[in-house]
Structures are given as C-alpha cells and as structure tokens.
Amino acid sequence: MEFNCGIASGMILVIIFFSFIWLAMVAAGIYLIVSSVRKKKKRTARFGVVFLAIAIGLPALYLGIAIGHAHNCTATCAANGISEKTIIGGIFAAVGAVGLIARFLASRRFAKKFTTPVEGTFLGFEDGCPRFQFILYGTERIVKREMSPRYYHPEVGEVRTLYIDENDLSDYYDPRTDKGNRIGLSIFLYVLFAHLLAIGLLILFL
C-alpha cells in the first residue's frame, strides 16, 4: 500500500509540473501573438503562432501515444520485458533532459564569449554582413557577422555598444537588437525541453 501511495503522489507531482509547463507555453504563445499584433511585428506574430501550436500539439501527441501505444508491448520488447511505454517515456524524458542541459551550457558559453564592450560605428553591409568599426587597445578593428538587412538595419554612422570576443571578430552581440530575441529563444527552448521531460515522466508514471 505504501508503494502505491508513493506512485500516486509521484504522478500528482508530475501532472502538476506538466500542467504548469503547458500553461506557461500557451500563455507565452498568446502573449507573443497579442503583443506583436499591437506592435505590427509580423515576424514575432509568426513565432508566437508556432510557439502556441507546439504548446497545444505536444499534449495531443502525448495523448495519442498514451492511448494507442503506451500500455502495449511489442513482441520484441516483450521478450526483453521492456514495454513501449518505458521506451517512449524514456525517449521523451531523455530528449527533454539533454535539451535542458545543452541549452544551459550554450547560454553559459555565450555569456563567456562576448565579454568585451566596445563602441562600434556602423559602416554598412558588405556581402550580407553588417560591419562595425571600433578602437580596441589603441588599434582600429572591424567586427562583422552574417545578418540579413531585412531584420537588422542600423543607420550608417550610428554608434552602438557591442560585446565582442577579442579572439574572434566574426561575430558580436548587440544588446539593442539581440537581447529580446535571445531571451525569447531561451525561454522558448527551456519551456519546450521541460515540456518534453514532463511528457516523458507522465508516460513513465502512467
């Protein structure tokens, strides 16, 4: 009886976690759509629609798996005593956990890479790359990156505070335009992988 109570308690906690993540994704998707419509930003609106579709689609995917396969066992798996439920749940949980860890490590690497602030003067685009000129330790340098003029268009001669990697001037971080996008992407990926982890745990507990 104690074992059954423990399983039931674990299921309740997992379901609460899953519900919280799902509601967060739905709320974030609706917020992105509403705010982008108000600001007339089509790109953000499309991102919000995709976000919302994923938020709604993942639970639907889980229900299909749970109803159709989760409690069945294929002949191959049965021979080894491993059910489809365990395999599918394990895959979802593993992808979610690995994704969360990878996203965390990527964020740390990014934070450590672009650490030197400079005042860059925008020179314009060259071969699809925006170029900024700046002075570093008394030497004139140029930093650039691949970025479409459609989404990134400073005025020529405009001065912006950039963050660079002194050993690699093929990229830079521009807080004025990159901060919101990076925060939005990070939240999206964290919530997405947490959602996958929650689905995996749900399948394993059910």
C-alpha positions, -999 to +999 in steps of 0.1 A: +000+000+000+028+024+008+043+017-026+010+025-043+007+057-023+042+068-033+034+061-070+002+081-067+020+111-051+047+110-078+020+110-105+003+140-090+036+160-088+044+151-124+009+161-136+012+194-118+046+200-133+033+191-168+002+213-164+023+243-152+047+239-182+018+235-206+000+266-193+033+286-194+037+277-231+001+286-240+003+319-221+037+327-238+023+320-272-008+341-267+013+369-253+037+369-283+008+370-307-011+397-290+019+419-284+032+415-319-002+424-334-003+455-314+033+465-324+026+453-360+056+429-360+047+400-384+078+380-376+071+379-339+035+371-346+045+340-367+069+330-339+040+332-314+017+311-336+044+284-339+050+285-302+013+282-295+009+253-320+037+234-303+022+241-269-011+226-280+003+199-302+026+183-277-002+172-252-022+160-282+009+139-293+012+126-258-025+116-256-022+097-289+009+078-277-007+071-243-040+058-257-026+039-287+007+026-276+019+034-240+004+003-224+011-021-252+042-042-256+057-053-289+069-089-294+105-078-295+102-057-263+081-083-246+109-108-249+131-085-230+105-074-206+106-038-218+073-021-227+067+005-254+056+027-225+091+026-210+108+031-243+087+061-254+086+077-220+124+072-217+130+088-251+108+119-243+125+123-209+160+118-222+154+144-250+140+169-226+167+164-200+196+165-226+180+196-243+178+215-210+214+207-202+226+216-237+206+249-236+221+258-202+256+251-214+251+270-246+239+300-226+270+298-204+293+296-234+276+326-250+279+347-218+316+339-215+323+345-252+311+381-257+326+398-227+344+429-241+323+460-246+332+484-274+317+514-290+312+504-326+304+527-356+282+511-382+299+511-416+271+494-436+267+459-451+293+440-471+284+407-487+254+404-464+274+412-433+268+443-411+302+458-402+312+479-372+344+498-367+358+503-332+390+510-313+405+483-291+437+489-271+445+518-294+441+497-326+413+502-351+394+470-357+363+458-376+338+432-365+311+417-386+286+389-387+261+373-411+228+390-406+201+399-431+194+437-437+158+428-436+159+422-398+189+443-389+193+478-402+213+503-382+219+537-398+253+542-414+275+561-389+253+550-359+273+542-328+262+512-307+276+495-277+286+460-288+301+430-269+328+411-287+352+382-284+386+397-288+399+364-303+371+361-329+358+391-347+334+371-370+305+377-346+293+401-319+264+407-295+243+438-300+221+442-269+199+468-286+185+442-311+197+408-298+187+409-262+149+404-268+155+377-294+179+358-272+157+360-242+127+349-262+146+320-278+160+309-244+126+309-228+111+290-257+137+263-257+138+259-219+100+256-217+099+233-248+125+208-233+109+210-199+076+201-216+092+171-233+107+160-200+073+163-183+056+143-211+083+116-206+077+114-169+040+113-174+043+083-197+066+065-174+043+071-144+011+061-161 
